[in-house]
Amino acid sequence: MARKVDVSGQVVLITGASRGLGRALAEAFGRGGAKLVLCARREAPLREVVEELERGGVEVEWSAADVRDAAGVGRLVSAAARRFGPISVLVNNASMLGPRVPLREHDLEEWRQVLDVNLTGTLVPILAVLPGMREAGAGSIVNVSSGVGNVARARWGAYAVSKWGVEALSRNLALEEEDSGVRVNIVDPGRLRTEMRRAAYPYEDPTRPARPSEAVGVFLWLASPESAGVTGERFQALEWR
């Protein structure tokens, strides 16, 4: 069970919020009293998540925005700021797996797409929320990595390389913003029962990985005042107690 922390009143942008970990995070932050700003590429499943949250009394601003689209993400952030005030927490969760092949066999168009979604699509929301966070003198950015994001693994293609890039981006940004009040941290969610996990490990017993809801605790903590001063760190979500 996730440690109980106070996220009430936080304005939380979660990318890739229509399924898996993103949906579990939206539900957890909503239960905690946060105001939610959600995006995902597919409108229908995101709308389903939003309607469920709103039935529970959660305030949600949302858009079927692609994280590679700076204009679309910017419009969502601006709409949220008008409604709720500036984003105080960003969880960069959106990503795509791409082909699990040796690098020598990687199709270049697929390579570019994975890097664009996973790495550039991490920077785009950061650039959208950072001015408001800097003006407020506070903010928490949490970038989702992977078990292949800091340990070399064969046959993980652009996905692994993109997650190494996300970790480098996170650590560099943490240094650059250490005097601004904006904190930047990395979370490895671990083995979760998601569509991406099933695609990566098609022969794995699907009941073995943890449920996404079991990984939310560290995200809530990093969004809360309890983690004040914590920046440039890497956390394992399933080891969080």
C-alpha positions, -999 to 999 in steps of 0.1 A, spaced: 0 0 0 13 35 -9 24 57 19 -2 83 26 11 118 15 -6 151 10 -10 161 -27 -42 181 -22 -42 213 -42 -13 203 -65 -19 209 -102 -5 177 -118 2 171 -155 5 134 -164 14 124 -199 4 90 -213 -26 90 -189 -50 68 -208 -37 34 -196 -13 15 -175 9 34 -151 -4 68 -164 -40 58 -156 -30 45 -122 -12 77 -114 -42 98 -124 -64 78 -102 -40 80 -72 -34 118 -76 -72 123 -80 -79 104 -48 -53 126 -31 -71 158 -40 -49 170 -68 -62 189 -98 -53 169 -129 -41 178 -163 -40 147 -185 -29 140 -221 -25 109 -243 -25 104 -280 -57 83 -282 -88 104 -274 -114 76 -267 -95 58 -238 -84 91 -223 -120 103 -223 -130 72 -205 -104 78 -178 -115 115 -175 -152 106 -172 -145 81 -144 -124 106 -125 -150 133 -128 -177 110 -116 -155 107 -85 -154 145 -81 -119 150 -95 -113 182 -114 -96 174 -148 -84 194 -177 -74 172 -206 -65 169 -243 -57 142 -268 -23 158 -273 8 141 -286 38 149 -264 59 156 -296 35 185 -305 48 216 -286 18 237 -297 -7 211 -286 10 206 -252 13 243 -248 -24 248 -254 -32 222 -227 -8 238 -202 -23 273 -209 -59 260 -205 -49 243 -172 -32 275 -159 -63 296 -167 -85 271 -148 -63 259 -120 -32 280 -119 3 269 -131 14 233 -132 31 224 -100 39 187 -108 48 171 -141 50 134 -146 65 125 -179 51 90 -184 43 88 -221 65 64 -241 66 38 -269 85 5 -270 95 2 -307 112 -29 -321 133 -51 -298 161 -58 -323 199 -55 -324 210 -20 -333 225 -32 -365 190 -42 -376 171 -12 -365 149 6 -391 159 42 -391 123 56 -393 113 35 -363 145 47 -345 136 83 -351 100 78 -339 109 61 -306 135 88 -298 111 115 -308 83 102 -285 104 91 -256 131 117 -254 119 148 -273 84 140 -259 99 143 -224 115 177 -231 84 192 -248 62 191 -216 91 203 -195 96 234 -217 58 240 -214 57 239 -176 91 252 -166 84 290 -170 54 287 -146 74 266 -121 103 290 -122 80 320 -117 64 302 -87 98 293 -73 87 257 -69 79 226 -89 85 189 -92 93 171 -125 93 133 -124 106 115 -155 98 79 -160 127 57 -170 131 19 -172 152 -10 -160 170 -6 -193 176 31 -188 208 29 -169 221 -7 -175 232 -19 -209 210 -46 -223 212 -61 -258 183 -61 -283 164 -32 -267 170 -9 -296 159 28 -296 138 23 -264 168 17 -242 188 45 -258 159 69 -254 156 60 -217 193 66 -212 187 99 -228 158 106 -204 181 99 -174 208 123 -188 182 150 -195 169 146 -159 202 148 -142 214 178 -163 181 197 -158 183 190 -120 217 207 -120 205 236 -141 174 242 -119 189 236 -85 186 273 -75 152 279 -91 131 257 -67 123 232 -95 132 197 -86 138 169 -112 139 132 -104 138 99 -122 116 69 -114 121 34 -127 86 19 -124 98 -17 -125 80 -48 -139 43 -37 -142 13 -54 -157 9 -31 -188 4 -35 -225 40 -24 -231 53 -51 -208 33 -77 -226 46 -65 -259 82 -66 -246 78 -100 -230 50 -119 -249 58 -153 -233 59 -140 -197 31 -151 -173 9 -119 -174 1 -123 -137 37 -121 -125 44 -84 -129 30 -60 -103 -2 -40 -109 5 -4 -119 -13 8 -88 15 -7 -67 40 17 -82 24 50 -75 37 57 -40 70 73 -49 54 96 -74 30 109 -48 59 115 -24 79 133 -50 49 156 -57 44 164 -20 62 188 4 77 157 21 103 154 -6 114 191 -5 150 194 -15 152 160 -32 164 165 -68 186 147 -93 178 113 -77 167 79 -92 141 58 -75 128 23 -79 90 25 -77 84 -11 -65 110 -8 -38 94 23 -24 78 18 11 
